[in-house]
Amino acid sequence: MQAWIDFFTTDYGLLSALIILAMLCGLGYFVWYVLKHVKEDTERHDRLLREAGRTHS
């Protein structure tokens, strides 16, 4: 219990909490960015395959 009290009441505990929060935000942004680009690339690839299929028919 004393560890939680120190974590939320001392300067080094609050700085640690801030760093943990910043890391989680950075991780969330990274995951969002990668998923967004994977979706865009997949849609572009599917569109190119459809267009290539039409020209060869």
Order of alpha helices (4+ residues) and beta strands (2+ residues): alpha-alpha
